[in-house]
Amino acid sequence: MPTDERYIDVEISDHVATLTLNRPDKLNAWSWESARQLAGIADELRFNDDVRVVVLQANGRAFCAGVDLGMPEDRITGRSPAEKVRNYYEKFRWVHERFHVFSNLPQPIVVAVHGYCLGAGLEIAMMGDIRLAADDAKFALPETSIGVGLDAGADLRLVTEIGAGWTKLLAMTGRRIDAETALRIGIVQEVHPADELRAKAREMALEIAGNAPLGVQIVKRTVNFRAEQGLSEALRFEAASCAVAFVSEDMPEGYKAKAEKRPADFKGY
């Protein structure tokens, strides 16, 4: 259910809208409500002629440490396994639609990543047009270690950015990589000392904001058109594929094992 609590702060100055994930006590863990609020903010920014660039950053020790594992598993319910699969599928499509609103803002999005950028965190970061990382940043796609697959499109966006091999390595192993590795393989475009990250992100945003707004938006629109060919179809396939894993016996085992800090005993059904 929607909440009155604000998960994302917004500040606009000098033609730059700065969005700050602000649940530091939870390492900015992601939830359905986070996606709803992000899309709502994007709807407001879309027609704001004073905003030429968006910066996405986070408060606390992490950019986003992943999905909020405290969310009750039965938040998605169904009267039968088949209906529950259908409901997960529709919820994933809902998330894809919310993320599409944000990632396809006419204004370019600069993402500043520090600390943990895991799972849902990397999903969010990959919706940016340009990504900057602090030298303390750690990236990973740990979904398979908790019994599910990727469901919000980071793998599909990564394929375009870094290729199939690296995408499969990260998604299949759940391995964490540091900022320099992320730079080398193309997940981020720049790495900076942690205490300089926000200033560097704003500096880049102001540099872009100083250029012709319509010209900048044309570049984003045309490059995204080429990069996202087939993405809509692939996202529907991803939603359908992931819905099955979310009703498996392995999913609750994976979540429980993660909470208990022990290896999961996956069965494959």
C-alpha angles and dihedrals in degrees: 000000000000116000134207089228113107112228094179127046121209129205125174124198137141091009091302124114110205115202115194123193102224113188097101093157088064095038085250092293111193127241142166087268091054090056092048093051093046092054092046091054090047090053089056095046094047095077098031104115091192092064115080100160135024124213119198117198139145142231124230132024097321141040089219125327093202139266117351100259087194090074108109111252091224093062083104107055139172139180090238136014089257093054091046090054089050091050093050089049092053092046091052090050088050090054091048089053092050092048091048090058090055101039092047097051108138088236118077117252122222113195121203111200125192133165117353118010100174134159107321088021091063089043088059095042092053090061089068123095094220125021126202122187135201115233089249095057120125122195130197145148101216098166096114089054089063096045104264141087131240110286109174103059105260091125091052092049091045091055088062094045104038107010135251098284098058091039092055092045093054096041097042097045102032086220118169119231130193129237095264091054090047088053093048095052095040106254090121131026100210139019123207138173109278094245091054099045100096093045091049092049091050091045090055092045091052091048090055092042089057091063126080106291095214091047092050091048091050090055092051093046096049097042091048090049090058095040095046099049105134093009096116092053092045092050091054089051090048092051091051093046095048095046089071094053091051092063095044125111088242095065098065089041091052094049092046093048092049091051091048092045094235135119113276120241100221120192101185097239 
